Amino acid sequence: MENETEPEDDVDLATRLLAEWDEGRGTSKSEMERREWDDGGAHGRRFDRFIRQTLGVATTKRSRQTDRIVDLEGQLRRLGATPDGQQLEEWEEQLDHARQAALGAVRVWNDPTATFRTETFALLLVTAWNSLALAVLQQAGDEWRDLNEDGSPRTVNGRERALETSELVDAAFSGDRFRGLRRNVEFWLGLRNQVAHRHLPALDVAIVPQAQAGLLNLEGALEERFGSNFTLGSALSVPLQLTGFRDPGVLSSVKRLQASLPLDVQTYLEDQASRNAALVDDPAYMLRVTFVPTVPASGRSPDAVAHFVKPGEVSEDLAQALKEYTVVTKVVKAERPNLIATQVVDAVSDRISYRFTMRMHTVAARKLKARPPADGDQTATDPRYCEYVTSVKRHLYSQAWVDRLVDELSTEEGFRRAVGECPVPRS
């Protein structure tokens, strides 16, 4: 009996076929379709679909008209609608729900006539995180349902029941990189339960740092997981401020208001502050900001109506005054990428328990958007992680990219999400 070779998995097959095709300089798509799948009528479409779904690499060049159609369809989906004859996928419905809930939360917070501001904001922000985590897990094909001991999904009124919000967020945003994010969501979950059906206007000022951090976390997660088309920034404006610009007694008034909070709410805030003392400087958990009214020297319109002040950019007198009210986040300038791919693979392999190869690194770099697809503009990299050196036509990577990969690839779920295949323990 002849020895049979092990069949290739989809990623290996797609990688081999892509290398063989090499953008028209090798075997034609139709030839490979006939050879691999005995399909003589796909005319390259099956090859394109297989490579795109398996490696995330586009092997077709679209016309301008096609690009316009795709852009218009994207705009419709961003608004929660679809072209005629199409339907939103379940994860797209959850993504739209998340965006609408987040915009509703901001709308309530910035409404000067709102009376249940914190209570409503907490409810809507938690709803937004619940739906966003569902969208992330459903798009990735990861488990989001509450399962029985036999592995079957629990149902409520005939519908599959989802995991609790905290479990969904833990699964969708795992790893040390998202520690502050998870703690911030945990804060809002607890506060939502604490203040439900209660009118506590004194709470509005006390939790501004957590509210600002939670909203920016959600915006960052939307951009990282689904792209800039789905962020909320274009729908928002800088709110006008009145408090504190005239009345020197505002701070003491705020403190008196906070002292009037019910004891159980004060206890909850104190417990959270004690538990998360190590995260006080983590802007993903809480972000304190200071508004400083200024007038452009030229008298003309400024380039931006608001900006964040970095350490060292204010005078000593002003810096001392700001210390009474705010924590200024320390900004560390990232080093320029200087590692080649093989160095990245070696460094990551030393820190994780799974086999990690150059091929896997290429797939992960594209899936995590550190570098563009093979047919894209190679200079369009994420500058935090990667830089394309045109003189040698090579991508270089940063230590931050190594740390990001270690964080992503240390768990089975993260490895599958980043590489597109199940991890194999190192022997």
Buried (B, 14 or more C-beta within 10 A) or exposed (E): EEEEEEEEEEBBBBBEBBEEBEEEEEEBBBBBBBEBEEBEEBEBBBBBEBBBEBBBBBBBEEEEEEEEEEEEBEEBBBEBEBEEEEEBBEBBBBBBBBBBBBBBBBBBBBEEEBEBBBBBBBBBBBBBBBBBBBBBBBBBEEBBBBEEEEEEBEEEEEEEEBBEBBEBBBBBBBBEEBBBBBBBBBBBBBBBEBBEEEEBBBBBBBBBBBBBBBBBBBBEBBBBBBEEEBBBEEEBEEEEEEEBEEEEEBBEEBEEBBEEBBEEBBEBBEEBEEEBEEBEEBBBBBBBBBEEEEEEEEEEEEEEEEEEBEEEEBEEEEBEBBEEEBBBBEEEEEEEBEBEBEEBBEBBBEBBEBEBEEBBBBBBBBBBBBBBBBEEEBEEBBEEBBBBEEEEEEBBBBBBBBBBBBBBBBBEBBBBBBBBBEBEEEE
